[in-house]
């Protein structure tokens, strides 16, 4: 039997798993903790995709999200792997060199003297980039201090 908004409100009183159909499940831990999950099989392995908490995601939204995930499965994409790849892409870190060049692009117009514009990146290229391009395990405070000492000391 499919869930309705009225039935969802009633089942919040009792912990358990309540099926809506096609793998969509409302998991109730207690009255304050309930969430939507989609159960599916991929390559003979059971997978559970979290669709969001009940206080944020309505029954209608959960059905839409479950349908979108099932469409991904139909196309041959695992929704969990797709979500992980999306999050990993969003959290890629900028390198020191990329950050310095972005900073330079934003601020070079503020520097009146053309010599200073060129000096900024040239100084970084000579003294800072070699330190920051080394593997993190080989980087040390002493090495960075030596580079700064050579430049300003």
Order of alpha helices (4+ residues) and beta strands (2+ residues): alpha-beta-beta-beta-beta-alpha-alpha-alpha-alpha-alpha-alpha
